[in-house]
Amino acid sequence: MFSSVKSVGLNGLDGYIVNVEATIMNGLTGCEIVGLPDTAVREAKERVLSAIKNIGLSLPYGKIIVNLSPANTRKAGAVFDLPIAISLLINMEVLEEKQTTDYAFIGELSLNGDLKKVTGILPMALEVKKQNIQNLIVPPENAGELSVVNGINIYTAKNLSDILTHFHQQSLLEKVPADTTNLFSSNQQYAIDFSEVKGQSTAKRAIEIAAAGNHNLLMLGSPGSGKTMLAQRIPTILPDLTFEEALEVTKIYSVSGLLSSNLSLITQRPFRSPHHTISNISLVGGGSYPRPGEISLAHNGVLFLDELPEFQKNALEVLRQPLEDRKITISRANASYTFPANFMFVASMNPCPCGYYGSTLKSCTCTPKQIHNYIAKISGPLLDRIDIQLEVQTIKYADLSNFSQEESSLSIRKRVNEARQIQLKRYQNSGIHSNSELSAKKLKEVCTLSSECDKIMQNAFEKLNLSARAYSRVLKVARTIADLEKSQNIQKNHILEAIQYRSLDKCYFGSKN
């Protein structure tokens, strides 16, 4: 007898339908799984046969062959345990195949038949919906993240025997309710706020511009100047997540196994701050079966690298392509995987190993060679991809002791949202969402300069020895400043302020350009 049921596999962040076929042939008793299974899939035969036995059924006699189709795509994980078991139960005539025609099955089985949580369930469920399969059965621990999927019936089963009673109409499975109405009711409730940052008006202004245009930002300053404190509060002023953006982020965390069982949707922009000992693979993604790295976990949010020169140089260099393409493609012998990586890159660093070069509060103890070698850890190509370079000054006592109310994140975010709306309207139907994404062609259309502004830009280009990439990034920042002021065109003050944010090229990184 032959049987086939539907399940779902993962290819990067996308699900694809897998037909789990089974047949029992005459011959020595045994079980073989084909269709490019990995170790976890091959071991499914032990879990499945034990689960069938432990729910009180007799194991079938003969040679069991299980095929996972399409056979040319590698299958990974324990998600196929349940569909393999269902396919065998049809062969054993415990179930009828017509009962399962409009169902898909996902889940790992324990030896006693209980269903256990699997990772990546959200993109799998979305693929089930896309393929117009009306019903899906999953483990109960996966119910939380599936409440955002409407249009199909999603059921949870605690045990394999519960599924049998469901199809025998003795006791129906519990259905996961779809609820997308109140997900964003408290999505902007942060425990930290910009009102807690005393002084630093220049830094706050630069960060507001960066947030408004999704520009990359480098903060340079002495220890204790507040660089980390400022960076941690950037998500509190970023534009509100749309449902589509939140779904993208949630899919990434679902595949990575980082989504808690009681969380349906990630409604706050991510803030990732990996330690400087991080490896290349952990940063950009990869592995034998590629998984998203930190740059993808920061998608639609912020990737913050504190003490930038302390990171391995090769780890920093692999950031160059994702910063341009806003995605990362990982190639393996059997497949190629693409993960999104549209994040706001924020970094901080000291001006020298001791941290006090140029400080008015404490003398620097570093030699010129030490300072040069420290700064040289940041390559010119990487620096070129950072739109705004900000020197964070040491906070003064007068600012610390001032108890007047600082501007809140809510107030700043209102201006940022208004600027982003201008950009979304300007770039509608072009695939661009912010000024930082402007292509060379689009840059000419929306960043036209007057003769006076063009002359200022020419002088800055020559005096600061700017590269072509740095030149375009100055124009993008100027466009964002104009949007914050609701100006149709880039004015003189906009271009001057944008140039100011490239001054570190000359002061600290002059030898790079």
Protein Blocks (a to p, Z undefined) as FASTA:
>chain_A
ZZdddddddehjaccdddddddddedddddddehiiafklmmmmmmmmmmmmmnopacde
djdddddddfkbccedjklmmmmmmmmmmmnomacfklmmmgccdddddfkopacddehk
lmmmmmmmmnopabdcddfklmmmmmmpghiacdddfbfklmmmmmnomaccddddddfk
lmmmmmmccfbdfklpggjllmmmmmmmmmmnopacdddddehilmmmmmmmmmmmgccd
dfklmmmmmmmmmmnopacfklfbdcbdcdddddfkbcfklmnogcjbdcddfklmmgoi
acddehkllpcfklmmmmmmmmmnopacdddfkbccddddddcddddddfbfnopgoiak
bccfbdfklmmmmmmmpcfklmmmpmbacddddddfklmmpcbdcddfklmmmmmmmmmm
mmmmmmgonlpabfklpcfklmmmmmcccfklmmmmmmmmmmnopafklmmmmmmmmmmm
mmmnopabacfklmmmmmmmmmmmmmmmmmmZZ
